[in-house]
Amino acid sequence: MLRRVSATGPRKLSIVIPVYNERATLAELIRRVAAVPLPLDKELILVDDFSTDGTRELYEGIVAEHRNVAIQVFRHERNQGKGAALRTGFSRATGDVVLVQDADLEYDPRDYPKLLRPILDGKADVVYGSRFVGGDDHRVLFFWHMIGNRVLTLLSNAFTNLNLTDMETCYKVFRAEVLREISIKSNRFDFEPEITAKISRRNKAGRHWRIYEVGISYAGRTYEEGKKITGWDGIAALMAIVRFKFFS
């Protein structure tokens, strides 16, 4: 269980959810997020990246169903990508801590307490939820996806001098001041290596951010079930690893 935060500790969690064509899962995902008990106030920031499958018709009902939860909905007027949606969400977040949540059901909001614990205990500035260290149940799916993730993480580590096990994970949690010091330029899935490269650098105070990993559960989905990332995104991530090593 998470302890109650002190008067001087974080008070609000901003959960930023990029959404693109998730009509089948979005309403259930929001129910799961809203149901997680936390010692922080929660705000949900949904950024719709120009969904075309009817997802946009769900927002009014979602807000009405969860009147006791602070929910903001922002809509892009053209599809720009996950990174662009996160950039919009981060700019609207008012919490002391910011957590990234995908709009599908691959990642379980019940992992929030373990993701938040290192920050609430004052040990971490950034927490990654790793699918490859411990955690709980994992759906068995694609071997080559796993190899691709491990290769990208290895190359990212080589350029950043970090020892992460899962750079490409969705679950990333930040103290708000970390994001205030970082300008995100990537529009698509290359957000992951970009943010990793930038948090590996010294902050404005001349110190390194304290980065932790915790094991999480994972229920991956197939392309038939709506998975969107492709091999081209892997190539873009590889290029981003190199680019953001040398350029901001």
Rosetta blueprint (number, residue, H / E / L):
1 M L
2 L L
3 R L
4 R L
5 V L
6 S L
7 A L
8 T L
9 G L
10 P L
11 R L
12 K E
13 L E
14 S E
15 I E
16 V E
17 I E
18 P E
19 V E
20 Y L
21 N L
22 E L
23 R L
24 A L
25 T L
26 L H
27 A H
28 E H
29 L H
30 I H
31 R H
32 R H
33 V H
34 A H
35 A H
36 V L
37 P L
38 L L
39 P L
40 L L
41 D E
42 K E
43 E E
44 L E
45 I E
46 L E
47 V E
48 D E
49 D L
50 F L
51 S L
52 T L
53 D L
54 G L
55 T H
56 R H
57 E H
58 L L
59 Y H
60 E H
61 G H
62 I H
63 V H
64 A H
65 E H
66 H L
67 R L
68 N L
69 V L
70 A E
71 I E
72 Q E
73 V E
74 F E
75 R E
76 H L
77 E L
78 R L
79 N L
80 Q L
81 G L
82 K H
83 G H
84 A H
85 A H
86 L H
87 R H
88 T H
89 G H
90 F H
91 S H
92 R H
93 A L
94 T L
95 G L
96 D L
97 V E
98 V E
99 L E
100 V E
101 Q L
102 D L
103 A L
104 D L
105 L L
106 E L
107 Y L
108 D L
109 P H
110 R H
111 D H
112 Y H
113 P H
114 K H
115 L H
116 L H
117 R H
118 P H
119 I H
120 L H
121 D L
122 G L
123 K L
124 A L
125 D L
126 V E
127 V E
128 Y E
129 G E
130 S E
131 R L
132 F L
133 V L
134 G L
135 G L
136 D L
137 D L
138 H E
139 R L
140 V L
141 L L
142 F L
143 F H
144 W H
145 H H
146 M H
147 I H
148 G H
149 N H
150 R H
151 V H
152 L H
153 T H
154 L H
155 L H
156 S H
157 N H
158 A H
159 F H
160 T H
161 N L
162 L L
163 N L
164 L L
165 T L
166 D L
167 M L
168 E L
169 T L
170 C L
171 Y L
172 K E
173 V E
174 F E
175 R E
176 A H
177 E H
178 V H
179 L H
180 R H
181 E L
182 I L
183 S L
184 I L
185 K L
186 S L
187 N L
188 R L
189 F L
190 D L
191 F H
192 E H
193 P H
194 E H
195 I H
196 T H
197 A H
198 K H
199 I H
200 S L
201 R L
202 R E
203 N L
204 K L
205 A L
206 G L
207 R L
208 H E
209 W L
210 R L
211 I E
212 Y E
213 E E
214 V E
215 G E
216 I L
217 S L
218 Y E
219 A L
220 G L
221 R L
222 T L
223 Y L
224 E L
225 E L
226 G L
227 K L
228 K L
229 I L
230 T L
231 G H
232 W H
233 D H
234 G H
235 I H
236 A H
237 A H
238 L H
239 M H
240 A H
241 I H
242 V H
243 R H
244 F H
245 K H
246 F H
247 F L
248 S L
